[in-house]
């Protein structure tokens, strides 16, 4: 029996400077306790902490969390594998955003007459996310 991984369409990221952990949880489809755990596992993920140790994530960190989520949940990487993948591709959230843009370029087959609409939609959503919309 093979498990199928359902791809989730994530909402667009609003044009804000900072996001609370609750907002990031909704934007990335990940529970807050998972985000706190990922902070321990991925050194690239460093939200600003303000009064009462409240976390505030910036746009590039939201993109990084989405990339981590994709590696773990959709591509089946382990934590170590995802960490190595991010480290080998620049390791920062800015590089993760650039990698998402690069992947969206190859997501749609250009030699075939038929178009994979789901792949096209995902590629366009990645571009919108990278542009901060």
C-alpha positions as CSV (number, residue, x, y, z in Angstrom):
1,X,0.0,0.0,0.0
2,X,1.5,3.3,-1.1
3,X,0.8,6.5,0.8
4,X,0.0,9.5,-1.4
5,X,1.0,12.9,-0.2
6,X,-1.6,15.5,-0.9
7,X,-0.2,18.9,-2.0
8,X,-1.6,21.7,0.0
9,X,-2.2,25.1,-1.6
10,X,-0.9,27.7,0.8
11,X,-2.4,31.2,1.1
12,X,-0.4,34.1,-0.3
13,X,1.9,35.9,2.1
14,X,0.6,39.4,2.9
15,X,2.9,42.4,2.5
16,X,3.9,42.9,6.1
17,X,7.2,43.3,7.8
18,X,6.7,40.9,10.7
19,X,4.4,37.9,11.3
20,X,3.5,36.3,14.6
21,X,4.0,32.5,15.1
22,X,0.2,32.1,14.8
23,X,0.1,33.9,11.4
24,X,3.1,31.9,10.1
25,X,1.4,28.7,11.3
26,X,-1.6,29.5,9.1
27,X,0.5,30.8,6.2
28,X,2.7,27.7,6.1
29,X,0.2,25.0,7.2
30,X,2.4,24.0,10.2
31,X,1.5,24.0,13.9
32,X,3.3,26.5,16.2
33,X,5.0,23.8,18.2
34,X,6.5,22.4,14.9
35,X,7.8,25.9,14.1
36,X,9.5,26.1,17.5
37,X,11.0,22.7,16.9
38,X,12.3,23.6,13.5
39,X,14.0,26.7,15.0
40,X,16.2,24.2,17.0
41,X,16.9,22.0,14.0
42,X,17.5,24.6,11.3
43,X,20.0,27.3,12.2
44,X,19.0,29.4,9.3
45,X,15.6,30.0,11.0
46,X,16.0,32.8,13.5
47,X,12.9,34.8,14.2
48,X,13.3,38.1,16.1
49,X,12.3,37.7,19.8
50,X,10.7,40.6,21.5
51,X,8.9,41.2,24.8
52,X,8.0,38.0,26.6
53,X,10.1,36.0,24.2
54,X,7.4,36.4,21.5
55,X,8.6,35.4,18.0
56,X,8.3,37.7,15.0
57,X,9.1,36.2,11.6
58,X,10.1,38.2,8.6
59,X,9.0,37.5,5.0
60,X,12.2,35.7,4.0
61,X,11.8,33.4,7.0
62,X,8.2,32.5,6.0
63,X,9.6,31.5,2.6
64,X,12.2,29.4,4.3
65,X,9.6,27.7,6.4
66,X,7.6,26.9,3.3
67,X,10.7,25.5,1.7
68,X,11.4,23.3,4.8
69,X,7.8,22.2,4.8
70,X,8.1,21.2,1.1
71,X,11.3,19.3,1.7
72,X,9.9,17.4,4.7
73,X,6.3,16.9,3.8
74,X,6.1,16.8,0.0
75,X,9.6,15.5,-1.0
76,X,10.0,13.1,1.9
77,X,13.3,14.4,3.2
78,X,14.4,13.7,6.8
79,X,15.3,16.6,9.1
80,X,19.0,15.9,8.4
81,X,18.4,15.5,4.7
82,X,16.5,18.8,4.6
83,X,19.2,20.5,6.6
84,X,21.9,19.3,4.3
85,X,19.8,20.3,1.2
86,X,19.4,23.8,2.6
87,X,23.1,24.0,3.5
88,X,24.2,22.8,0.1
89,X,22.1,25.4,-1.6
90,X,23.3,28.5,0.2
91,X,21.7,28.0,3.6
92,X,20.0,31.3,4.0
93,X,16.3,32.2,3.6
94,X,17.3,34.4,0.7
95,X,18.9,31.5,-1.1
96,X,15.8,29.3,-0.3
97,X,13.6,31.9,-2.0
98,X,15.9,31.9,-5.0
99,X,15.9,28.1,-5.1
100,X,12.1,28.2,-5.1
101,X,12.2,30.6,-8.1
102,X,14.6,28.3,-9.9
103,X,12.4,25.2,-9.3
104,X,9.4,27.0,-10.6
105,X,11.2,27.5,-13.9
106,X,11.5,23.7,-14.4
107,X,8.2,22.7,-12.9
108,X,6.3,23.1,-16.1
109,X,7.2,20.8,-19.0
110,X,8.0,22.9,-22.1
111,X,8.5,20.2,-24.7
112,X,5.1,18.6,-24.2
113,X,1.9,19.8,-25.8
114,X,-0.1,19.0,-22.7
115,X,0.3,21.2,-19.6
116,X,0.2,19.9,-16.1
117,X,-2.2,22.5,-14.6
118,X,-1.3,21.6,-11.0
119,X,2.4,22.0,-11.6
120,X,1.8,25.3,-13.4
121,X,-0.4,26.6,-10.5
122,X,2.3,25.6,-8.0
123,X,5.0,27.3,-10.0
124,X,3.0,30.5,-10.2
125,X,2.3,30.4,-6.5
126,X,6.0,30.0,-5.8
127,X,6.7,33.1,-8.0
128,X,4.0,35.1,-6.2
129,X,5.5,34.1,-2.8
130,X,9.0,35.0,-3.9
131,X,7.7,38.4,-5.0
132,X,6.2,39.0,-1.6
133,X,2.6,39.0,-2.6
